Amino acid sequence: MAAGYRAAFNLNRRESPRDDVYYRTRATDDAGLSFGLQIVNISATGFMARTEAALAPGSWMTLRLPVVGQIRADVRWALGGRVGCQFEQMIDLAPYLDLLGALVRDAR
């Protein structure tokens, strides 16, 4: 398998299925700089978001989400204003379902 194809394939592999959402929030990087995020899909293990911030794979951010509060995430990939992030700790099922309900309610 060619290296480029393997990298593209890995971008589409996920540990858990994602739920489509539309949620605007702010995050802070480890240097304390704040930036906007528009989360477009989420799972108990991570999310994909749009942002104008210049984020690199391996960088960390802290964001606030309804129900679960403040949570840290590792940027796993960044491409054309989109980032894929993995939460430092997986969100348990019950709080995750409550989070989804809050995100849907906030989108209305």
PDB file as gemmi writes it, atoms N, CA and C in Angstrom:
CRYST1    1.000    1.000    1.000  90.00  90.00  90.00 P 1                      
ATOM      1  N   MET A   1       0.856  -1.181   0.000  1.00  0.00           N  
ATOM      2  CA  MET A   1       0.000   0.000   0.000  1.00  0.00           C  
ATOM      3  C   MET A   1       0.897   1.237   0.000  1.00  0.00           C  
ATOM      4  N   ALA A   2       0.675   2.156  -0.901  1.00  0.00           N  
ATOM      5  CA  ALA A   2       1.478   3.367  -0.994  1.00  0.00           C  
ATOM      6  C   ALA A   2       1.295   4.225   0.260  1.00  0.00           C  
ATOM      7  N   ALA A   3       2.365   4.923   0.651  1.00  0.00           N  
ATOM      8  CA  ALA A   3       2.323   5.715   1.889  1.00  0.00           C  
ATOM      9  C   ALA A   3       1.233   6.776   1.859  1.00  0.00           C  
ATOM     10  N   GLY A   4       1.054   7.484   0.737  1.00  0.00           N  
ATOM     11  CA  GLY A   4       0.023   8.517   0.636  1.00  0.00           C  
ATOM     12  C   GLY A   4      -1.364   7.950   0.788  1.00  0.00           C  
ATOM     13  N   TYR A   5      -1.603   6.804   0.144  1.00  0.00           N  
ATOM     14  CA  TYR A   5      -2.912   6.157   0.247  1.00  0.00           C  
ATOM     15  C   TYR A   5      -3.154   5.700   1.682  1.00  0.00           C  
ATOM     16  N   ARG A   6      -2.134   5.158   2.317  1.00  0.00           N  
ATOM     17  CA  ARG A   6      -2.261   4.681   3.700  1.00  0.00           C  
ATOM     18  C   ARG A   6      -2.616   5.845   4.622  1.00  0.00           C  
ATOM     19  N   ALA A   7      -1.966   7.011   4.442  1.00  0.00           N  
ATOM     20  CA  ALA A   7      -2.261   8.174   5.279  1.00  0.00           C  
ATOM     21  C   ALA A   7      -3.698   8.638   5.075  1.00  0.00           C  
ATOM     22  N   ALA A   8      -4.165   8.695   3.828  1.00  0.00           N  
ATOM     23  CA  ALA A   8      -5.549   9.099   3.548  1.00  0.00           C  
ATOM     24  C   ALA A   8      -6.525   8.097   4.140  1.00  0.00           C  
ATOM     25  N   PHE A   9      -6.207   6.824   4.053  1.00  0.00           N  
ATOM     26  CA  PHE A   9      -7.069   5.783   4.615  1.00  0.00           C  
ATOM     27  C   PHE A   9      -7.177   5.952   6.121  1.00  0.00           C  
ATOM     28  N   ASN A  10      -6.066   6.233   6.787  1.00  0.00           N  
ATOM     29  CA  ASN A  10      -6.072   6.379   8.240  1.00  0.00           C  
ATOM     30  C   ASN A  10      -6.865   7.592   8.695  1.00  0.00           C  
ATOM     31  N   LEU A  11      -6.943   8.658   7.879  1.00  0.00           N  
ATOM     32  CA  LEU A  11      -7.744   9.827   8.250  1.00  0.00           C  
ATOM     33  C   LEU A  11      -9.214   9.466   8.367  1.00  0.00           C  
ATOM     34  N   ASN A  12      -9.660   8.495   7.587  1.00  0.00           N  
ATOM     35  CA  ASN A  12     -11.071   8.126   7.585  1.00  0.00           C  
ATOM     36  C   ASN A  12     -11.402   7.013   8.574  1.00  0.00           C  
ATOM     37  N   ARG A  13     -10.409   6.419   9.200  1.00  0.00           N  
ATOM     38  CA  ARG A  13     -10.669   5.386  10.203  1.00  0.00           C  
ATOM     39  C   ARG A  13     -10.966   6.042  11.534  1.00  0.00           C  
ATOM     40  N   ARG A  14     -11.984   5.543  12.209  1.00  0.00           N  
ATOM     41  CA  ARG A  14     -12.342   6.101  13.515  1.00  0.00           C  
ATOM     42  C   ARG A  14     -12.555   4.966  14.491  1.00  0.00           C  
ATOM     43  N   GLU A  15     -12.276   5.270  15.750  1.00  0.00           N  
ATOM     44  CA  GLU A  15     -12.482   4.263  16.777  1.00  0.00           C  
ATOM     45  C   GLU A  15     -13.959   4.061  17.076  1.00  0.00           C  
ATOM     46  N   SER A  16     -14.766   5.094  16.871  1.00  0.00           N  
ATOM     47  CA  SER A  16     -16.198   4.972  17.125  1.00  0.00           C  
ATOM     48  C   SER A  16     -16.960   5.840  16.126  1.00  0.00           C  
ATOM     49  N   PRO A  17     -18.202   5.477  15.837  1.00  0.00           N  
ATOM     50  CA  PRO A  17     -18.997   6.259  14.881  1.00  0.00           C  
ATOM     51  C   PRO A  17     -19.225   7.683  15.385  1.00  0.00           C  
ATOM     52  N   ARG A  18     -19.353   8.613  14.453  1.00  0.00           N  
ATOM     53  CA  ARG A  18     -19.569  10.016  14.803  1.00  0.00           C  
ATOM     54  C   ARG A  18     -21.024  10.399  14.594  1.00  0.00           C  
ATOM     55  N   ASP A  19     -21.488  11.352  15.394  1.00  0.00           N  
ATOM     56  CA  ASP A  19     -22.827  11.921  15.255  1.00  0.00           C  
ATOM     57  C   ASP A  19     -22.665  13.331  14.702  1.00  0.00           C  
ATOM     58  N   ASP A  20     -23.449  13.656  13.673  1.00  0.00           N  
ATOM     59  CA  ASP A  20     -23.399  14.989  13.085  1.00  0.00           C  
ATOM     60  C   ASP A  20     -24.033  16.007  14.026  1.00  0.00           C  
ATOM     61  N   VAL A  21     -23.328  17.088  14.249  1.00  0.00           N  
ATOM     62  CA  VAL A  21     -23.809  18.179  15.098  1.00  0.00           C  
ATOM     63  C   VAL A  21     -23.383  19.495  14.458  1.00  0.00           C  
ATOM     64  N   TYR A  22     -23.851  20.581  15.000  1.00  0.00           N  
ATOM     65  CA  TYR A  22     -23.412  21.914  14.597  1.00  0.00           C  
ATOM     66  C   TYR A  22     -23.316  22.707  15.885  1.00  0.00           C  
ATOM     67  N   TYR A  23     -22.108  22.828  16.410  1.00  0.00           N  
ATOM     68  CA  TYR A  23     -21.940  23.478  17.703  1.00  0.00           C  
ATOM     69  C   TYR A  23     -20.726  24.400  17.673  1.00  0.00           C  
ATOM     70  N   ARG A  24     -20.969  25.664  17.968  1.00  0.00           N  
ATOM     71  CA  ARG A  24     -19.876  26.640  18.032  1.00  0.00           C  
ATOM     72  C   ARG A  24     -19.417  26.784  19.473  1.00  0.00           C  
ATOM     73  N   THR A  25     -18.109  26.765  19.639  1.00  0.00           N  
ATOM     74  CA  THR A  25     -17.525  26.939  20.957  1.00  0.00           C  
ATOM     75  C   THR A  25     -16.157  27.587  20.799  1.00  0.00           C  
ATOM     76  N   ARG A  26     -15.503  27.809  21.908  1.00  0.00           N  
ATOM     77  CA  ARG A  26     -14.143  28.344  21.888  1.00  0.00           C  
ATOM     78  C   ARG A  26     -13.238  27.342  22.577  1.00  0.00           C  
ATOM     79  N   ALA A  27     -12.005  27.326  22.144  1.00  0.00           N  
ATOM     80  CA  ALA A  27     -11.000  26.456  22.739  1.00  0.00           C  
ATOM     81  C   ALA A  27      -9.767  27.286  23.052  1.00  0.00           C  
ATOM     82  N   THR A  28      -8.892  26.717  23.859  1.00  0.00           N  
ATOM     83  CA  THR A  28      -7.645  27.361  24.229  1.00  0.00           C  
ATOM     84  C   THR A  28      -6.519  26.377  23.984  1.00  0.00           C  
ATOM     85  N   ASP A  29      -5.442  26.846  23.333  1.00  0.00           N  
ATOM     86  CA  ASP A  29      -4.303  25.954  23.136  1.00  0.00           C  
ATOM     87  C   ASP A  29      -3.416  25.977  24.377  1.00  0.00           C  
ATOM     88  N   ASP A  30      -2.354  25.180  24.368  1.00  0.00           N  
ATOM     89  CA  ASP A  30      -1.487  25.091  25.552  1.00  0.00           C  
ATOM     90  C   ASP A  30      -0.726  26.385  25.829  1.00  0.00           C  
ATOM     91  N   ALA A  31      -0.649  27.292  24.840  1.00  0.00           N  
ATOM     92  CA  ALA A  31      -0.007  28.589  25.051  1.00  0.00           C  
ATOM     93  C   ALA A  31      -0.991  29.610  25.631  1.00  0.00           C  
ATOM     94  N   GLY A  32      -2.269  29.199  25.796  1.00  0.00           N  
ATOM     95  CA  GLY A  32      -3.285  30.091  26.353  1.00  0.00           C  
ATOM     96  C   GLY A  32      -4.012  30.925  25.319  1.00  0.00           C  
ATOM     97  N   LEU A  33      -3.752  30.700  24.025  1.00  0.00           N  
ATOM     98  CA  LEU A  33      -4.437  31.451  22.969  1.00  0.00           C  
ATOM     99  C   LEU A  33      -5.809  30.856  22.711  1.00  0.00           C  
ATOM    100  N   SER A  34      -6.819  31.720  22.655  1.00  0.00           N  
ATOM    101  CA  SER A  34      -8.209  31.298  22.447  1.00  0.00           C  
ATOM    102  C   SER A  34      -8.562  31.383  20.963  1.00  0.00           C  
ATOM    103  N   PHE A  35      -9.372  30.441  20.504  1.00  0.00           N  
ATOM    104  CA  PHE A  35      -9.809  30.427  19.108  1.00  0.00           C  
ATOM    105  C   PHE A  35     -11.174  29.770  19.003  1.00  0.00           C  
ATOM    106  N   GLY A  36     -11.876  30.073  17.919  1.00  0.00           N  
ATOM    107  CA  GLY A  36     -13.207  29.526  17.698  1.00  0.00           C  
ATOM    108  C   GLY A  36     -13.162  28.164  17.023  1.00  0.00           C  
ATOM    109  N   LEU A  37     -14.152  27.349  17.355  1.00  0.00           N  
ATOM    110  CA  LEU A  37     -14.337  26.023  16.754  1.00  0.00           C  
ATOM    111  C   LEU A  37     -15.794  25.864  16.366  1.00  0.00           C  
ATOM    112  N   GLN A  38     -16.025  25.234  15.255  1.00  0.00           N  
ATOM    113  CA  GLN A  38     -17.372  24.822  14.874  1.00  0.00           C  
ATOM    114  C   GLN A  38     -17.328  23.298  14.760  1.00  0.00           C  
ATOM    115  N   ILE A  39     -17.832  22.629  15.776  1.00  0.00           N  
ATOM    116  CA  ILE A  39     -17.806  21.162  15.789  1.00  0.00           C  
ATOM    117  C   ILE A  39     -18.884  20.662  14.838  1.00  0.00           C  
ATOM    118  N   VAL A  40     -18.490  19.810  13.901  1.00  0.00           N  
ATOM    119  CA  VAL A  40     -19.437  19.312  12.899  1.00  0.00           C  
ATOM    120  C   VAL A  40     -19.799  17.848  13.100  1.00  0.00           C  
ATOM    121  N   ASN A  41     -18.945  17.086  13.785  1.00  0.00           N  
ATOM    122  CA  ASN A  41     -19.342  15.754  14.209  1.00  0.00           C  
ATOM    123  C   ASN A  41     -18.569  15.386  15.464  1.00  0.00           C  
ATOM    124  N   ILE A  42     -19.160  14.483  16.230  1.00  0.00           N  
ATOM    125  CA  ILE A  42     -18.607  14.160  17.545  1.00  0.00           C  
ATOM    126  C   ILE A  42     -18.893  12.716  17.883  1.00  0.00           C  
ATOM    127  N   SER A  43     -18.041  12.148  18.713  1.00  0.00           N  
ATOM    128  CA  SER A  43     -18.265  10.815  19.282  1.00  0.00           C  
ATOM    129  C   SER A  43     -17.778  10.862  20.722  1.00  0.00           C  
ATOM    130  N   ALA A  44     -17.872   9.755  21.404  1.00  0.00           N  
ATOM    131  CA  ALA A  44     -17.398   9.699  22.786  1.00  0.00           C  
ATOM    132  C   ALA A  44     -15.878   9.787  22.863  1.00  0.00           C  
ATOM    133  N   THR A  45     -15.199   9.582  21.734  1.00  0.00           N  
ATOM    134  CA  THR A  45     -13.740   9.589  21.727  1.00  0.00           C  
ATOM    135  C   THR A  45     -13.117  10.811  21.060  1.00  0.00           C  
ATOM    136  N   GLY A  46     -13.917  11.601  20.310  1.00  0.00           N  
ATOM    137  CA  GLY A  46     -13.323  12.757  19.645  1.00  0.00           C  
ATOM    138  C   GLY A  46     -14.313  13.505  18.778  1.00  0.00           C  
ATOM    139  N   PHE A  47     -13.787  14.393  17.950  1.00  0.00           N  
ATOM    140  CA  PHE A  47     -14.658  15.229  17.118  1.00  0.00           C  
ATOM    141  C   PHE A  47     -13.899  15.729  15.898  1.00  0.00           C  
ATOM    142  N   MET A  48     -14.654  16.223  14.920  1.00  0.00           N  
ATOM    143  CA  MET A  48     -14.092  16.969  13.807  1.00  0.00           C  
ATOM    144  C   MET A  48     -14.677  18.369  13.881  1.00  0.00           C  
ATOM    145  N   ALA A  49     -13.847  19.364  13.609  1.00  0.00           N  
ATOM    146  CA  ALA A  49     -14.302  20.751  13.687  1.00  0.00           C  
ATOM    147  C   ALA A  49     -13.680  21.575  12.576  1.00  0.00           C  
ATOM    148  N   ARG A  50     -14.336  22.684  12.298  1.00  0.00           N  
ATOM    149  CA  ARG A  50     -13.775  23.697  11.413  1.00  0.00           C  
ATOM    150  C   ARG A  50     -13.204  24.800  12.301  1.00  0.00           C  
ATOM    151  N   THR A  51     -12.081  25.362  11.884  1.00  0.00           N  
ATOM    152  CA  THR A  51     -11.463  26.451  12.635  1.00  0.00           C  
ATOM    153  C   THR A  51     -10.537  27.239  11.723  1.00  0.00           C  
ATOM    154  N   GLU A  52     -10.341  28.498  12.055  1.00  0.00           N  
ATOM    155  CA  GLU A  52      -9.373  29.314  11.337  1.00  0.00           C  
ATOM    156  C   GLU A  52      -8.012  29.296  12.024  1.00  0.00           C  
ATOM    157  N   ALA A  53      -7.939  28.655  13.191  1.00  0.00           N  
ATOM    158  CA  ALA A  53      -6.674  28.572  13.926  1.00  0.00           C  
ATOM    159  C   ALA A  53      -5.704  27.652  13.192  1.00  0.00           C  
ATOM    160  N   ALA A  54      -4.438  27.978  13.248  1.00  0.00           N  
ATOM    161  CA  ALA A  54      -3.394  27.146  12.636  1.00  0.00           C  
ATOM    162  C   ALA A  54      -2.976  26.097  13.659  1.00  0.00           C  
ATOM    163  N   LEU A  55      -3.592  24.937  13.577  1.00  0.00           N  
ATOM    164  CA  LEU A  55      -3.320  23.864  14.529  1.00  0.00           C  
ATOM    165  C   LEU A  55      -2.549  22.744  13.830  1.00  0.00           C  
ATOM    166  N   ALA A  56      -1.613  22.167  14.534  1.00  0.00           N  
ATOM    167  CA  ALA A  56      -0.799  21.094  13.970  1.00  0.00           C  
ATOM    168  C   ALA A  56      -1.090  19.787  14.692  1.00  0.00           C  
ATOM    169  N   PRO A  57      -0.999  18.677  13.973  1.00  0.00           N  
ATOM    170  CA  PRO A  57      -1.149  17.375  14.641  1.00  0.00           C  
ATOM    171  C   PRO A  57      -0.176  17.279  15.816  1.00  0.00           C  
ATOM    172  N   GLY A  58      -0.691  16.751  16.909  1.00  0.00           N  
ATOM    173  CA  GLY A  58       0.117  16.623  18.113  1.00  0.00           C  
ATOM    174  C   GLY A  58      -0.078  17.761  19.100  1.00  0.00           C  
ATOM    175  N   SER A  59      -0.727  18.842  18.666  1.00  0.00           N  
ATOM    176  CA  SER A  59      -0.993  19.939  19.603  1.00  0.00           C  
ATOM    177  C   SER A  59      -2.239  19.612  20.426  1.00  0.00           C  
ATOM    178  N   TRP A  60      -2.360  20.261  21.555  1.00  0.00           N  
ATOM    179  CA  TRP A  60      -3.476  20.026  22.481  1.00  0.00           C  
ATOM    180  C   TRP A  60      -4.323  21.274  22.627  1.00  0.00           C  
ATOM    181  N   MET A  61      -5.596  21.056  22.903  1.00  0.00           N  
ATOM    182  CA  MET A  61      -6.506  22.161  23.183  1.00  0.00           C  
ATOM    183  C   MET A  61      -7.405  21.770  24.340  1.00  0.00           C  
ATOM    184  N   THR A  62      -7.979  22.792  24.967  1.00  0.00           N  
ATOM    185  CA  THR A  62      -8.979  22.597  26.009  1.00  0.00           C  
ATOM    186  C   THR A  62     -10.225  23.327  25.551  1.00  0.00           C  
ATOM    187  N   LEU A  63     -11.367  22.644  25.606  1.00  0.00           N  
ATOM    188  CA  LEU A  63     -12.627  23.252  25.222  1.00  0.00           C  
ATOM    189  C   LEU A  63     -13.687  22.924  26.245  1.00  0.00           C  
ATOM    190  N   ARG A  64     -14.778  23.666  26.196  1.00  0.00           N  
ATOM    191  CA  ARG A  64     -15.896  23.435  27.117  1.00  0.00           C  
ATOM    192  C   ARG A  64     -17.084  22.942  26.305  1.00  0.00           C  
ATOM    193  N   LEU A  65     -17.669  21.846  26.770  1.00  0.00           N  
ATOM    194  CA  LEU A  65     -18.854  21.271  26.132  1.00  0.00           C  
ATOM    195  C   LEU A  65     -19.987  21.199  27.147  1.00  0.00           C  
ATOM    196  N   PRO A  66     -21.234  21.318  26.675  1.00  0.00           N  
ATOM    197  CA  PRO A  66     -22.360  21.153  27.605  1.00  0.00           C  
ATOM    198  C   PRO A  66     -22.273  19.784  28.284  1.00  0.00           C  
ATOM    199  N   VAL A  67     -22.770  19.690  29.467  1.00  0.00           N  
ATOM    200  CA  VAL A  67     -22.859  18.456  30.266  1.00  0.00           C  
ATOM    201  C   VAL A  67     -21.496  18.001  30.786  1.00  0.00           C  
ATOM    202  N   VAL A  68     -20.509  17.814  29.918  1.00  0.00           N  
ATOM    203  CA  VAL A  68     -19.224  17.267  30.353  1.00  0.00           C  
ATOM    204  C   VAL A  68     -18.253  18.330  30.846  1.00  0.00           C  
ATOM    205  N   GLY A  69     -18.505  19.601  30.518  1.00  0.00           N  
ATOM    206  CA  GLY A  69     -17.643  20.678  30.985  1.00  0.00           C  
ATOM    207  C   GLY A  69     -16.347  20.765  30.198  1.00  0.00           C  
ATOM    208  N   GLN A  70     -15.275  21.114  30.911  1.00  0.00           N  
ATOM    209  CA  GLN A  70     -13.984  21.326  30.285  1.00  0.00           C  
ATOM    210  C   GLN A  70     -13.349  19.982  29.951  1.00  0.00           C  
ATOM    211  N   ILE A  71     -12.805  19.866  28.726  1.00  0.00           N  
ATOM    212  CA  ILE A  71     -12.215  18.605  28.286  1.00  0.00           C  
ATOM    213  C   ILE A  71     -11.032  18.903  27.377  1.00  0.00           C  
ATOM    214  N   ARG A  72      -9.980  18.098  27.478  1.00  0.00           N  
ATOM    215  CA  ARG A  72      -8.796  18.277  26.635  1.00  0.00           C  
ATOM    216  C   ARG A  72      -8.860  17.339  25.432  1.00  0.00           C  
ATOM    217  N   ALA A  73      -8.273  17.814  24.333  1.00  0.00           N  
ATOM    218  CA  ALA A  73      -8.268  17.012  23.111  1.00  0.00           C  
ATOM    219  C   ALA A  73      -6.944  17.196  22.374  1.00  0.00           C  
ATOM    220  N   ASP A  74      -6.496  16.131  21.748  1.00  0.00           N  
ATOM    221  CA  ASP A  74      -5.272  16.086  20.969  1.00  0.00           C  
ATOM    222  C   ASP A  74      -5.624  16.211  19.488  1.00  0.00           C  
ATOM    223  N   VAL A  75      -4.989  17.129  18.775  1.00  0.00           N  
ATOM    224  CA  VAL A  75      -5.207  17.257  17.339  1.00  0.00           C  
ATOM    225  C   VAL A  75      -4.507  16.082  16.659  1.00  0.00           C  
ATOM    226  N   ARG A  76      -5.299  15.241  16.000  1.00  0.00           N  
ATOM    227  CA  ARG A  76      -4.748  14.062  15.320  1.00  0.00           C  
ATOM    228  C   ARG A  76      -4.420  14.355  13.868  1.00  0.00           C  
ATOM    229  N   TRP A  77      -5.199  15.250  13.252  1.00  0.00           N  
ATOM    230  CA  TRP A  77      -4.920  15.664  11.870  1.00  0.00           C  
ATOM    231  C   TRP A  77      -5.500  17.051  11.647  1.00  0.00           C  
ATOM    232  N   ALA A  78      -4.946  17.768  10.701  1.00  0.00           N  
ATOM    233  CA  ALA A  78      -5.415  19.108  10.330  1.00  0.00           C  
ATOM    234  C   ALA A  78      -5.268  19.241   8.819  1.00  0.00           C  
ATOM    235  N   LEU A  79      -6.348  19.706   8.167  1.00  0.00           N  
ATOM    236  CA  LEU A  79      -6.331  19.813   6.707  1.00  0.00           C  
ATOM    237  C   LEU A  79      -7.346  20.856   6.253  1.00  0.00           C  
ATOM    238  N   GLY A  80      -6.888  21.897   5.615  1.00  0.00           N  
ATOM    239  CA  GLY A  80      -7.768  22.889   5.006  1.00  0.00           C  
ATOM    240  C   GLY A  80      -8.810  23.496   5.926  1.00  0.00           C  
ATOM    241  N   GLY A  81      -8.415  23.901   7.122  1.00  0.00           N  
ATOM    242  CA  GLY A  81      -9.361  24.522   8.048  1.00  0.00           C  
ATOM    243  C   GLY A  81     -10.206  23.538   8.842  1.00  0.00           C  
ATOM    244  N   ARG A  82      -9.906  22.255   8.701  1.00  0.00           N  
ATOM    245  CA  ARG A  82     -10.606  21.227   9.485  1.00  0.00           C  
ATOM    246  C   ARG A  82      -9.589  20.504  10.363  1.00  0.00           C  
ATOM    247  N   VAL A  83     -10.042  20.077  11.540  1.00  0.00           N  
ATOM    248  CA  VAL A  83      -9.184  19.308  12.436  1.00  0.00           C  
ATOM    249  C   VAL A  83      -9.957  18.104  12.958  1.00  0.00           C  
ATOM    250  N   GLY A  84      -9.246  17.024  13.132  1.00  0.00           N  
ATOM    251  CA  GLY A  84      -9.792  15.841  13.792  1.00  0.00           C  
ATOM    252  C   GLY A  84      -9.084  15.695  15.119  1.00  0.00           C  
ATOM    253  N   CYS A  85      -9.850  15.588  16.194  1.00  0.00           N  
ATOM    254  CA  CYS A  85      -9.270  15.572  17.538  1.00  0.00           C  
ATOM    255  C   CYS A  85      -9.750  14.369  18.327  1.00  0.00           C  
ATOM    256  N   GLN A  86      -8.887  13.894  19.203  1.00  0.00           N  
ATOM    257  CA  GLN A  86      -9.222  12.791  20.096  1.00  0.00           C  
ATOM    258  C   GLN A  86      -9.217  13.313  21.524  1.00  0.00           C  
ATOM    259  N   PHE A  87     -10.297  13.042  22.260  1.00  0.00           N  
ATOM    260  CA  PHE A  87     -10.364  13.470  23.655  1.00  0.00           C  
ATOM    261  C   PHE A  87      -9.298  12.755  24.476  1.00  0.00           C  
ATOM    262  N   GLU A  88      -8.785  13.455  25.470  1.00  0.00           N  
ATOM    263  CA  GLU A  88      -7.790  12.861  26.357  1.00  0.00           C  
ATOM    264  C   GLU A  88      -8.373  11.646  27.077  1.00  0.00           C  
ATOM    265  N   GLN A  89      -9.640  11.765  27.473  1.00  0.00           N  
ATOM    266  CA  GLN A  89     -10.351  10.647  28.095  1.00  0.00           C  
ATOM    267  C   GLN A  89     -11.693  10.483  27.403  1.00  0.00           C  
ATOM    268  N   MET A  90     -12.053   9.245  27.120  1.00  0.00           N  
ATOM    269  CA  MET A  90     -13.335   8.969  26.476  1.00  0.00           C  
ATOM    270  C   MET A  90     -14.477   9.413  27.390  1.00  0.00           C  
ATOM    271  N   ILE A  91     -15.543   9.929  26.788  1.00  0.00           N  
ATOM    272  CA  ILE A  91     -16.730  10.330  27.542  1.00  0.00           C  
ATOM    273  C   ILE A  91     -17.591   9.092  27.770  1.00  0.00           C  
ATOM    274  N   ASP A  92     -17.995   8.847  29.003  1.00  0.00           N  
ATOM    275  CA  ASP A  92     -18.849   7.694  29.308  1.00  0.00           C  
ATOM    276  C   ASP A  92     -20.184   7.813  28.581  1.00  0.00           C  
ATOM    277  N   LEU A  93     -20.861   6.679  28.388  1.00  0.00           N  
ATOM    278  CA  LEU A  93     -22.068   6.622  27.564  1.00  0.00           C  
ATOM    279  C   LEU A  93     -23.181   7.554  28.045  1.00  0.00           C  
ATOM    280  N   ALA A  94     -23.549   7.496  29.322  1.00  0.00           N  
ATOM    281  CA  ALA A  94     -24.670   8.321  29.806  1.00  0.00           C  
ATOM    282  C   ALA A  94     -24.392   9.815  29.622  1.00  0.00           C  
ATOM    283  N   PRO A  95     -23.224  10.321  30.040  1.00  0.00           N  
ATOM    284  CA  PRO A  95     -22.960  11.743  29.802  1.00  0.00           C  
ATOM    285  C   PRO A  95     -22.882  12.075  28.300  1.00  0.00           C  
ATOM    286  N   TYR A  96     -22.389  11.143  27.493  1.00  0.00           N  
ATOM    287  CA  TYR A  96     -22.316  11.395  26.054  1.00  0.00           C  
ATOM    288  C   TYR A  96     -23.716  11.566  25.460  1.00  0.00           C  
ATOM    289  N   LEU A  97     -24.642  10.707  25.850  1.00  0.00           N  
ATOM    290  CA  LEU A  97     -26.014  10.825  25.344  1.00  0.00           C  
ATOM    291  C   LEU A  97     -26.655  12.140  25.802  1.00  0.00           C  
ATOM    292  N   ASP A  98     -26.383  12.552  27.041  1.00  0.00           N  
ATOM    293  CA  ASP A  98     -26.874  13.842  27.525  1.00  0.00           C  
ATOM    294  C   ASP A  98     -26.233  14.994  26.742  1.00  0.00           C  
ATOM    295  N   LEU A  99     -24.946  14.854  26.434  1.00  0.00           N  
ATOM    296  CA  LEU A  99     -24.243  15.863  25.638  1.00  0.00           C  
ATOM    297  C   LEU A  99     -24.887  15.998  24.263  1.00  0.00           C  
ATOM    298  N   LEU A 100     -25.168  14.877  23.610  1.00  0.00           N  
ATOM    299  CA  LEU A 100     -25.830  14.921  22.301  1.00  0.00           C  
ATOM    300  C   LEU A 100     -27.165  15.642  22.387  1.00  0.00           C  
ATOM    301  N   GLY A 101     -27.928  15.335  23.409  1.00  0.00           N  
ATOM    302  CA  GLY A 101     -29.225  16.011  23.590  1.00  0.00           C  
ATOM    303  C   GLY A 101     -29.047  17.513  23.742  1.00  0.00           C  
ATOM    304  N   ALA A 102     -28.039  17.930  24.503  1.00  0.00           N  
ATOM    305  CA  ALA A 102     -27.790  19.371  24.695  1.00  0.00           C  
ATOM    306  C   ALA A 102     -27.329  20.023  23.390  1.00  0.00           C  
ATOM    307  N   LEU A 103     -26.491  19.341  22.620  1.00  0.00           N  
ATOM    308  CA  LEU A 103     -26.016  19.910  21.357  1.00  0.00           C  
ATOM    309  C   LEU A 103     -27.159  20.081  20.365  1.00  0.00           C  
ATOM    310  N   VAL A 104     -28.059  19.133  20.338  1.00  0.00           N  
ATOM    311  CA  VAL A 104     -29.228  19.232  19.444  1.00  0.00           C  
ATOM    312  C   VAL A 104     -30.140  20.359  19.907  1.00  0.00           C  
ATOM    313  N   ARG A 105     -30.355  20.461  21.215  1.00  0.00           N  
ATOM    314  CA  ARG A 105     -31.209  21.512  21.781  1.00  0.00           C  
ATOM    315  C   ARG A 105     -30.605  22.891  21.500  1.00  0.00           C  
ATOM    316  N   ASP A 106     -29.282  23.034  21.650  1.00  0.00           N  
ATOM    317  CA  ASP A 106     -28.612  24.316  21.419  1.00  0.00           C  
ATOM    318  C   ASP A 106     -28.604  24.707  19.946  1.00  0.00           C  
ATOM    319  N   ALA A 107     -28.720  23.733  19.049  1.00  0.00           N  
ATOM    320  CA  ALA A 107     -28.698  24.015  17.603  1.00  0.00           C  
ATOM    321  C   ALA A 107     -30.026  24.588  17.123  1.00  0.00           C  
ATOM    322  N   ARG A 108     -31.075  24.438  17.890  1.00  0.00           N  
ATOM    323  CA  ARG A 108     -32.410  24.917  17.469  1.00  0.00           C  
ATOM    324  C   ARG A 108     -32.549  26.393  17.591  1.00  0.00           C  
TER     325      ARG A 108                                                      
END                                                                             
